[in-house]
């Protein structure tokens, strides 16, 4: 969970995937290697009148080999085949590699940046910082 302290169990992950796959308004694209092993995925969901992605993952040892780009391109082709004229992707701001990929393939910033303030005394330490809008921001 982005910004959370809780680790999902395999059972909880399976329940989430099963729930998403049982809906006509959401699903996954899976990237496989030559041996048929999963090396990446991209989730999608129908968000009002357009398809959006909020999760994409590539196995760390397989990164920087064009897999994420292929998942992006496949999603765009798939959405176009369904009459969609817009593709949306949400990412975390510290994911610089994905920011670079999205810029490279023609995406622009839409309109939303989410902020969070942890009010508990055992607040999670940030994983780093990013420079946006002429200021350093902590990133969970």
N, C-alpha and C positions, 0 to 999 in steps of 0.2 A: 504494500500500500504506500503510495507516494507520501512522503513526509510523516509516516506513522512509525510507531515503535514495534508494532505487532507483526509477527511473522506468520504467514498463512501456512496451515498444514497441507500436506498433499490432498487430503480429503476435501478441505475447503476449496482448494484450487480446482479439483475435479468437479465439485458441485457448481462452481462459477462457470466453468467451461460447458458443462452439461446444460445448465440453465440458458446460456447464450446460444448454444447449438439447437436448443428446442424452440427457439423463437424465430419467426420468419423475418424479424427486423434486426437481426444481429448474427454474426458468425466470425469465422477465421479464414485466412489464407495461410497455408502452411508451406514453408520452403523445405525441401528434402535434398539430401546429398545423393550421390550415385548409389549408395547402399540402402537408400530408403529411410535414413535416419533424419529426424527433425533437426534442422539447423537454424530455423527462424520461424517467426509467425507475425501476422498482422491481424489484429481484430478489427471489426467494422461494426457499425450500428447505424440504423436509420434514425436520424436526429431531426424530427419534424419532417421537412421536405427534402433533406439531403443526407448523403452518406458521409460518415465521419469516422476517423480512426483516433483512438485514444491510447492504444497500446501497440507497440511493435518491438520485437526483440530478435536479435541475432546472437547465436552462441559466440562468446568472446573469441574463441580460436578461429572463427570463420569471418570475423569482421574485416572490413576494408577489402572485400572481394566482390563487391557489387550486389550482394544479396539484398540489402535494405533497398537499394535502388530498384531492383527487380520487383520487390514487393510493392513499392510505391507505384511503379509503372503498371503492374498487373491490376492493382486496385483502380487506377485511373481508367484503364481500358474497360474493366468490368463495370464501373460506374457509368461510363459513356454508353455502353451497350444497354443500360437500363434507363437511358434518357437523361442522366444526370449531367449537368453542365458545370458543377462546382465540386471540388474535392477538398476536404478539410482534414487537417492532421493536428492533434494536440501533442505537445512535447514538453518536457521539463526544460527550464532555461539553461541548466548546466550541461545539457547534452549537445555540446558544441559540434560533434561530428554530424549529428542529425540536422542541426541548424545549417551547417555547410551544405549538406546534401539537398535540403529543401531549397536553399537559395540557388544551388546549381541547376535544379530541375524546374525552376520557375515559380516557386511558391512565394507569397508575400505575407506579411504579418496581417492578421485580420483585425482583431479588436480586443483581445482579452489576455490579461496577465493576472494570475491568481496570487494573492498574498495570504500569509498565515502568521498568526502570532500565538505562540504557545504560552498559556497563562499559568501552567502548572509549575511547581518548584523543581520538578525533575525533567525539565525541558530537554529535548534531544539536541545534541550539539550539531551545528551545521556541517555539511560535508565539504563545504568550500564557499567560494564567492564568485560572483560574475559581475562584470561591469556593464551596466545598462543605464541609459539616460544620464550619462556623466556622473555616475555614482556607483560605489561598490555595494552590492546586496549579498547577504548571506543566503545560501541555498541549502535546503534540507535534503 
